[in-house]
């Protein structure tokens, strides 16, 4: 029989988790303070673009297993859940590297006083190590059921664009429990995830601290891998070598692996950039700041990609961007997403405009979010409109639509057939054969 589950926070993480838990057969209530978001979700439409999510939402709303509410009492009601997942955001604090935990804290502050019966709280949000133990203490002070309420950490490793698959077929499930005083959390998690565990997915039980660190260190490793290959791309540029061939050559070594070795304008999004910064801040608080100083370098290599792409563009148009017409294809931080948080593409477009160019941006899905973040850029309805009269064209997000562009057709629209391939996703020979000046990042 399915479990009764409440999921607090219905952003990327929470909405996906709620929908997927219902898909597994559980009775799920998604809880948020944002009633607009809930209205959209309740109508079967996610307020963001995630392939396949709307279908899972609709199916489970129809079969009655998935509902949404702003009411905490409804979620904690004796007839409803005693399994509570926290999936709210933990953004970067303003003006600091550290994570802002106010959303997590306020879920606990509102939920704990309502917990009169034994319950399990599973944190999924990415948090600084030590947060779960701290929240356990808060719960102890606020919940009428006192130490019958257990706080465990169950980090989420999902990627945007693959969120459903990553939730229903994860590489592993990590559960952090209080090793000194283990309660029912492991048993409850095994029940919640029984269908997934039955398929052979590894289920790792660790301390809460290890579970929290598993998430932050995974993201730190991925960011490091991308900055490593981008640093190699800088060397390739000056040495006349080719980063794609280099990545292939080293990636065949299974100890290295070819995945996440794509050089380009670097990483962005709502996770990697802020998570490595929060990790550095937390290590500093704990007195281990030296251990993570390399992440500063990872961050600066990544930011340098944006600056050097702007510089390359300026050089290619003859040394000054003033008055240049620039077409930017791609605004999302990666393809199959409408997310523009800390997007390298949009950041580069903005910098180029600030240097005096007129910039036309097109993205298949991220137009609305981009307009909100960067209202001063010009937005085109399609590739053709963005490229009309362009002195230079930049591909900054590797959408399928851009990979398949026809260089001959595009050449008839632009003023100058110059292209910067910021994701090394185009075939240089094909573009050069049509008369384009092709520039990859770290490629010949
Ligand atoms: C990431 C982690 O992958 C995921 O496990 C975690 O839960 C959340 O953070 P996500 O932010 O969705 O997921 O994106 P991801 O696919 O990891 O890409 C992050 C950024 O790195 C993107 O901007 C992408 O374009 C860039 N990237 C990725 C590269 O520049 N090169 C690569 O080889 C891979």
Boltz pocket constraint, residues with backbone or C-beta under 6 A from the ligand:
constraints:
  - pocket:
      binder: B
      contacts: [[A, 156], [A, 157], [A, 158], [A, 159], [A, 160], [A, 161], [A, 219], [A, 222], [A, 226], [A, 259], [A, 260], [A, 261], [A, 262], [A, 263], [A, 264], [A, 265], [A, 266], [A, 267], [A, 268], [A, 269], [A, 270], [A, 271], [A, 272], [A, 333], [A, 334]]
      max_distance: 6.0
